[in-house]
Amino acid sequence: MNLHPQPFSMIASGNKTIELRLFDEKRQLISIGDTLIFTNTKDANSTISCVVEKLHIFASFEELYQSLPLDKCGYLPEEIATASAKDMEVYYSLEKQKCYGVVGIEIRLK
C-alpha cells in the first residue's frame, strides 16, 4: 500500500498503528496475521513491513472516528480537536464509503 511521507514516517516510528482505508475488494482480502508492505510515495525504495493485528470494520469514517483513538490513526495531538471524518473524503468519496464501508487496519512493525 502506498503512503504519503508523513503517515509513512508515523508508522515507521511506531506512532501510527491504525491505517484507515476503504473496505473495498482489495482490503476485504486482508486477514489478521498478514504482512502488509507500505511504500513511501516520495521514495519507492523506502518500505515498511507490518503485521495486521486487528481489523476494525465500520459503515463509515464517521463511525470509525467516533470509535477509534485518532492519535493511533495518524493525527498529531494538536490536530485531534479539529479532526473530522470529512478529512477522508480527499481519498474516498462518500459514494464509495457507502458502497464498501471502511476499515481501520491495526498494525505493528514487523
C-alpha positions in Angstrom: 0.0 0.0 0.0 1.2 3.5 -0.8 1.5 6.1 1.9 2.4 9.8 1.8 5.6 10.7 3.6 4.0 11.9 6.9 1.9 8.8 7.6 4.7 6.7 6.4 7.1 8.3 8.9 4.5 8.0 11.7 4.1 4.2 11.0 7.9 3.8 10.8 8.3 5.5 14.2 5.5 3.3 15.8 3.2 6.4 16.5 0.6 5.5 13.9 -0.7 1.9 14.4 -4.0 2.1 12.6 -4.2 2.7 8.8 -7.5 3.9 7.5 -8.8 2.6 4.2 -11.9 1.9 2.2 -13.1 -1.7 2.8 -13.1 -2.5 -0.9 -12.4 -5.8 -2.5 -8.6 -5.5 -2.1 -8.9 -4.7 1.7 -11.5 -7.4 2.2 -8.7 -9.9 1.4 -6.7 -8.8 4.4 -6.6 -11.1 7.4 -5.2 -10.9 10.9 -1.6 -12.1 10.8 -1.0 -10.9 7.2 2.1 -8.9 6.4 1.5 -5.6 4.7 4.2 -3.6 2.9 3.8 0.2 2.9 5.7 2.2 0.3 6.6 5.9 0.6 5.0 7.7 -2.3 8.1 10.0 -2.5 10.6 7.2 -2.4 9.5 3.8 -3.9 12.7 2.2 -2.4 11.5 3.1 1.1 9.2 0.4 2.5 7.9 -0.8 5.9 6.7 -4.3 6.7 3.9 -4.5 9.3 1.8 -7.4 10.7 -2.0 -7.0 10.8 -3.1 -7.2 14.5 -6.9 -6.4 14.1 -9.4 -5.2 11.6 -11.9 -2.5 12.7 -14.7 -2.5 10.2 -17.3 0.3 10.1 -20.1 1.5 7.7 -18.5 5.0 7.5 -15.5 7.0 8.6 -17.9 9.0 10.8 -18.5 5.8 12.9 -14.8 4.9 12.8 -13.7 8.4 14.0 -16.2 8.0 17.0 -14.8 4.6 17.9 -11.0 4.5 17.4 -8.2 6.6 19.0 -7.4 9.2 16.4 -3.8 9.6 17.7 -3.2 6.0 16.6 -4.8 6.8 13.2 -2.2 9.4 12.3 -3.4 12.6 13.9 -1.0 14.7 15.9 -2.2 15.7 19.4 -2.8 19.3 18.3 -5.0 18.1 15.4 -7.3 15.8 17.3 -9.7 18.5 18.4 -10.4 19.5 14.8 -10.2 16.0 13.2 -13.2 15.2 11.1 -14.3 12.1 9.1 -14.7 14.6 6.2 -10.8 14.6 6.1 -11.0 11.1 4.5 -13.2 12.4 1.6 -10.0 13.7 0.0 -9.2 10.0 -0.6 -12.6 8.2 -0.7 -15.9 9.6 -2.0 -19.0 9.3 0.2 -20.5 7.1 -2.5 -17.5 4.6 -2.3 -17.7 4.7 1.5 -21.4 3.9 1.4 -20.8 1.1 -1.2 -17.9 -0.7 0.7 -17.7 0.6 4.2 -14.4 1.4 5.8 -11.7 -0.3 7.8 -9.1 0.7 10.4 -6.2 -1.8 9.9 -4.4 -2.1 13.2 -0.8 -3.0 12.6 2.5 -3.5 14.3 6.0 -3.2 12.9 7.5 -6.5 11.8 
